[in-house]
Amino acid sequence: MTYINEVDEVERLKAETKLITRKRRKTSKLDKYRSQLCKLYFLGASKAELQRWLIRRGVTVNWTTVKRWLDKNA
């Protein structure tokens, strides 16, 4: 194989990957509490405190889930 063919092959593989990958359709458990979580976080609540707040409301999540959700949504 020549260098040009290898580059073409990589481009073809990347285009194929884009077609194969799907977007996540499932909503997060935390989306239901979006406004409250954002308000509490901006008022100074830590991620662990938000996790405990969610547990009191019957939502069992790890603090890393709260962190990732806040990184995307807050």
C-alpha positions in Angstrom: 0.0 0.0 0.0 1.2 3.5 -0.7 1.0 6.4 1.7 -1.9 8.0 -0.2 -4.0 4.8 -0.1 -3.4 4.5 3.7 -4.6 8.0 4.2 -7.7 7.3 2.1 -8.3 4.2 4.1 -8.2 6.1 7.4 -10.6 8.7 6.1 -12.9 6.0 4.9 -12.8 4.3 8.3 -13.5 7.6 10.1 -16.5 8.3 7.9 -17.8 4.8 8.6 -17.4 5.3 12.3 -19.5 8.5 12.1 -22.3 6.5 10.5 -22.1 3.7 13.0 -22.0 5.8 16.2 -25.4 6.8 17.6 -26.4 9.7 19.8 -27.6 8.9 23.3 -31.4 9.0 23.3 -32.0 8.1 27.0 -32.4 11.1 29.3 -30.6 11.3 32.6 -32.3 10.8 35.9 -30.9 14.1 36.9 -32.7 16.0 34.1 -35.9 16.0 36.2 -34.1 18.1 38.9 -32.2 20.3 36.5 -33.3 23.7 37.8 -32.9 22.8 41.5 -29.5 21.2 40.9 -28.2 24.2 39.0 -29.5 26.7 41.6 -28.0 24.7 44.5 -24.7 24.3 42.7 -24.4 28.0 41.9 -25.3 28.8 45.5 -22.2 26.8 46.6 -23.3 23.3 47.2 -20.6 20.7 46.5 -21.2 17.7 44.2 -21.3 15.3 47.3 -23.9 17.6 48.9 -26.0 17.5 45.7 -25.6 13.7 45.7 -27.0 13.6 49.3 -29.8 16.0 48.3 -30.8 13.6 45.4 -30.6 10.6 47.7 -33.2 12.3 50.0 -35.5 12.5 47.0 -35.0 8.8 46.1 -32.5 9.2 43.3 -29.5 6.9 43.8 -26.5 8.2 41.9 -22.8 8.3 42.4 -21.1 11.7 43.0 -19.2 11.2 39.8 -22.5 11.0 37.9 -23.4 14.4 39.5 -20.0 15.8 38.5 -20.3 14.6 34.8 -23.9 15.9 34.6 -22.9 19.3 36.0 -20.0 19.5 33.6 -22.4 19.1 30.7 -25.4 21.0 32.0 -24.5 23.7 34.5 
